Every structure is written in structure tokens, then in C-alpha cells.
Amino acid sequence: MGHNAVRHLIVSTAESGCEELKKALEQKLCYLKMDVAICGNGNFLATSAQYYEEGKDKVVVKMLDIIDTEGCHNSSTILPDEGTKGMDEIELNMDAVAQWVNDPSPILPTWLHEDDSKVQLMRCGIHTLQLTIWDGLNKEHVKKFLAKIQQVIVNLRTPSIRSVLLDLHGVTQSLDSVTSWGSTFVMIDQLLVFQSYCEQVAAAGTRELKLTKAEWDEEKNLQDLLAKPNQTTVNLQAVDVTPGVLMKEW
């Protein structure tokens, strides 16, 4: 297939897709989901339309546009019309739109902040939940406890011990990361899998892996505390999440 034929196929497919989406959205309530993603050094703002079709029990998700924000993270550096580019092409009726914003950073086009805007804004529940967890984990006594846990884990991640853990459990220990949601729960959850190994090695004289019974109990309590928020976070990252699902999970 030649270059012109490929181009014609892509353009015609996109045009027919726009027409189909226009018809599908006529007289329907539509949720607009705006989300930001970072890939390497690139930052992208994506807008998708979400709506229900008769006879289907799951929401339909259609991508409208993906914008390269050129490394910018806030609304002052994104042109006001950037956010409407994909919506203009399908002639979206803003009277029938409930605006759903999926990022807490002020990366919204300025037209969404206008007093006479015909959209409703909903902040992302996952971000709110993560900020709440972050506040709790930053309490002084929690930070000190996690620092000790992290030091034990650093020792578990040495090559010789990693190979033993792989043989025993088929997995190795991970450290948490401030940029990875749920990583503190995963770190604690994994360490409890290796509790018996740590206790045996510590009893044999390896003090670097020693935690007291009270500290293991505290770790189990922290695991129980973070388990439900972590599962809620996972559930709310599905591609077809709607505000109704958000309210249910919340």
C-alpha cells in the first residue's frame, strides 16, 4: 500500500469516526475525562468522551485528543483553546456535558474556569485519597518507623539475599517511591511475606534484618490500614470509571 493510500485510509477512518461519535452523542449526557500522563521526559494531556449506549452495561470510552504539553504542568502554559480542539471536531454540545477532571494540578484550560461555563468540575478522587495517605505517612512517628523498615528492606535487596527470596517465594522485596501510588502498601505487604525468613536470619545473628515483635505487629497494623485505600486506588484507575463508580468506591 502506497503512502497516499495509507494517508487516505487514516484520514477517512478518522473522519468517519468523528461522524459516528457525533451521532452517538446526540442528546446524551457525556462525561469528559481529562487526564495527564508523563512518559519519559514528555507530558501529555488527553481528553476522552465517556457515555452509555442502550443495551450495554459498561461505559463507552472514545479518545478525542492527545496534546503534547511540552513539559508544562499548569493552565497558564497551555493555550485556552487546546482543551477544546478534539471537542470542536465532533461539535460537542456543551449543554449536555458534565466535565470530569482527572488531575489535581491546575492544568485546566482557562475556559473551564469561567463563571458562565456550562460544565461541572469534579476533582480526581484518587489524587485526593493519595494526598490523604501521604499526609498520614508524613507524621513524624510514622516516618521514623518507615525509615527503619526501609533500612531492613535495603539489606533484603542485596544480591545474595534476593536470590534466596526468589528461591523461597518467587518474588523479591521492593522499596516504596513517592511517585508511585500504593508503593508503601506493596512494600509493607511484601515484607510481611518475608517475616519468617527475617526472624530466622536475625536469630542467627544478622541484626540488620531484626525487628521486634512490637514492630512486626505495628507493620501488620499499617498493612491493614492501607489495604482498603490501596484496593480503592486500583479500582478507580480503570479506563471506564464514571463518577457513579467513583461515588460507590468512595
Residue pairs with C-beta under 8 A, 6 or more apart in sequence:
1 9
18 89
18 90
21 49
21 62
21 90
22 90
22 91
24 51
24 53
24 60
24 62
25 49
25 51
25 90
25 92
25 93
25 96
27 96
28 51
28 52
28 96
29 51
29 96
29 97
29 98
30 49
30 50
30 51
30 92
30 96
30 97
30 98
31 49
31 50
31 51
31 59
31 97
31 98
31 99
31 100
31 242
31 243
32 47
32 48
32 49
32 50
32 64
32 87
32 97
32 98
32 99
32 100
32 119
33 47
33 48
33 49
33 50
33 100
33 101
33 102
34 45
34 46
34 47
34 83
34 99
34 100
34 101
34 102
34 103
34 107
34 108
35 45
35 46
35 48
35 102
35 103
36 43
36 44
36 45
36 46
36 69
36 73
36 102
36 103
36 105
36 107
37 43
37 44
37 46
38 44
41 71
42 68
42 71
43 68
43 69
43 70
43 71
43 72
43 73
44 66
44 67
44 68
44 69
45 66
45 67
45 69
45 78
45 82
45 83
45 107
46 63
46 65
46 66
46 67
47 63
47 64
47 65
47 66
47 67
47 83
47 86
47 87
48 61
48 62
48 63
48 64
49 61
49 62
49 64
49 90
49 92
50 59
50 60
50 61
50 62
50 100
50 240
50 242
51 59
51 60
52 59
52 60
53 60
58 240
59 240
59 242
61 239
61 240
63 86
64 86
64 87
64 89
64 90
65 85
65 86
65 87
67 78
67 82
67 83
67 85
69 77
69 78
69 107
72 78
72 107
73 105
73 107
74 105
74 106
74 107
75 106
75 107
75 108
75 109
75 110
75 113
78 107
78 109
79 109
80 109
80 110
80 111
81 109
81 111
82 109
83 108
83 109
83 111
83 112
84 109
84 111
87 94
94 118
94 119
95 118
97 118
97 119
98 119
98 120
98 122
98 243
99 112
99 119
99 120
99 121
99 122
100 121
100 122
100 243
101 108
101 112
101 121
101 122
101 123
101 124
102 124
103 124
103 127
104 123
104 124
104 127
104 128
104 131
108 121
111 117
112 119
112 121
122 243
122 246
125 236
125 246
125 249
125 250
126 181
126 233
126 236
126 237
129 229
129 232
129 233
129 236
130 181
130 233
132 229
133 184
133 226
133 229
134 178
136 142
137 143
137 146
137 184
142 222
145 215
145 218
145 222
146 176
146 184
148 211
148 215
149 187
149 188
149 191
149 211
149 219
150 175
150 176
150 187
151 208
152 191
152 198
152 208
152 209
152 210
152 211
153 173
153 174
153 175
153 187
153 191
154 175
155 161
155 208
155 209
156 162
156 165
156 172
156 173
156 191
156 194
156 198
156 209
157 172
157 173
157 175
162 172
162 173
164 197
165 171
165 172
165 173
165 194
165 197
166 172
168 197
169 193
169 194
171 190
171 193
173 187
173 190
173 191
173 194
174 183
174 186
174 187
174 190
175 183
175 187
176 183
176 184
176 186
176 187
177 183
181 233
182 226
182 230
182 233
182 234
184 226
185 223
185 226
185 227
185 229
185 230
186 230
188 219
188 222
188 223
188 226
189 223
191 198
191 219
192 216
192 219
192 220
192 223
195 216
198 209
198 210
198 211
201 209
202 209
202 210
202 211
211 219
232 249
232 250
235 245
235 249
236 245
236 246
236 249
238 245
